[in-house]
Amino acid sequence: MHPWIAQRTTTFDASGIRKVFDLAANLKDPINLSIGQPDFDVPESVQQAAVEAIESGKNAYSPTQGIAPLREAIKADLDQRYAHPDREVFISSGTSGGLMLSMMSMINPGDEVIYLDPFFVMYPALLKMAGGVAVPIDSYPDFQVDPDKIAAAITPKTKMILLNTPANPTGVTATVEQIEAVAKLAAKHNIALVSDEIYSHFHYDTPFVSAAQFNPDAIVIDGFSKSHAMTGWRVGYVHGPQEVIATMLKIQQYSFVCSPQPAQWGALKALEVDLSSHIDDYRQKRDLICDLLADRFEFTRPGGAFYLFAKAPGNDGGEAFVKRAIEQGVLIIPGKIFSDKDTHFRISFAAADETLRQGAEVLNRLADEG
Ligand SMILES: Cc1ncc(COP(=O)(O)O)c(C=O)c1O
């Protein structure tokens, strides 16, 4: 290791993802079922709002906490929804920025952080960067949030529970009862509950319910990346107890500084956009991919997000199956990138229906070949 590299960077690695990108780089015209963002573009009105912001000179730093109209609009909605007297909100540099600031502001070295395995790739990396100890909870085979398993993992060192519903990579949505139980468990033990709700709009079978509904101190992280296909714009928001939010802002001031100002004006417009036709479209994609793969693959039907997490056929594991799929031009992601196990693979159904059909045909053929 180069002598300048800090110790904290050695506790996690990104080589798994790099390997997939390397394999993908050799593909000419892949059937791409790996993408973590919608296949629709940023709504026209949102694009126009950002262009107008740039052209009218809104190009400087914004306040650290974000532009006032965006923050006030989100705050008004939160007040109406929860009426929590201590709830404050700020605009972060994407949801990732909010996650990073959550760890930096709340995790001391040695603090334990509970989250479900499979998990979003950033969780273990970010909490370890802050010196935290990862406490993954095995949620195979159905990927449900099991409040009893979470309760059993709590120790005097537990500082945070990270909840992600709808989940990446499984697409599984927690039930209202599960969310309520985890929210109350965190409150009972005075543990921070960080709820990553980036896929909240993509909730196909039941209305989305936030953990904040049941825990006035829940820290919620949300954003515009997925709902409005704005992954490159870097606008998210975090709400929670005022003092925690003020601490995150202190760190944002000395790191991200602010979310890009023109993008924030776009996000303000995004609040007015009706997403229902896109969500209906994605519900149909979910139905389509489930129908196409149901005969040959084991998976829990995703209730949200745009991912399906299926067990690789045979006994060679997820990575070996993904390698075979990529050799046939289908780009999917090995489950071990999101997990301590190498048994599954992730499909993103944020793709054209024809791409989903082509991809499923190849995957089904590979399953038949064994
Ligand atoms: C569960 C989850 N949280 C957070 C993020 C990060 O999103 P953002 O673009 O807002 O940083 C992602 C992106 O894939 C995600 O899947």
The ligand as a MOL file (V3000), in Angstrom:
LIG
                    3D

  0  0  0     0  0            999 V3000
M  V30 BEGIN CTAB
M  V30 COUNTS 16 16 0 0 0
M  V30 BEGIN ATOM
M  V30 1 C -30.6970 2.9620 -1.2610 0
M  V30 2 C -29.9790 4.1200 -1.8730 0
M  V30 3 N -29.6820 5.1790 -1.1140 0
M  V30 4 C -29.0290 6.2360 -1.6190 0
M  V30 5 C -28.6300 6.2760 -2.9480 0
M  V30 6 C -27.8700 7.4650 -3.4380 0
M  V30 7 O -28.6450 8.3390 -4.1840 0
M  V30 8 P -28.1990 9.8270 -4.5250 0
M  V30 9 O -28.0420 9.8880 -6.0090 0
M  V30 10 O -29.3250 10.6940 -4.0500 0
M  V30 11 O -26.9410 10.1080 -3.8210 0
M  V30 12 C -28.9240 5.1950 -3.7710 0
M  V30 13 C -28.4640 5.1870 -5.1720 0
M  V30 14 O -28.3990 4.1790 -5.8410 0
M  V30 15 C -29.6180 4.0870 -3.2350 0
M  V30 16 O -29.9180 3.0160 -3.9800 0
M  V30 END ATOM
M  V30 BEGIN BOND
M  V30 1 1 1 2
M  V30 2 1 2 3
M  V30 3 2 2 15
M  V30 4 2 3 4
M  V30 5 1 4 5
M  V30 6 1 5 6
M  V30 7 2 5 12
M  V30 8 1 6 7
M  V30 9 1 7 8
M  V30 10 2 8 9
M  V30 11 1 8 10
M  V30 12 1 8 11
M  V30 13 1 12 13
M  V30 14 1 12 15
M  V30 15 2 13 14
M  V30 16 1 15 16
M  V30 END BOND
M  V30 END CTAB
M  END
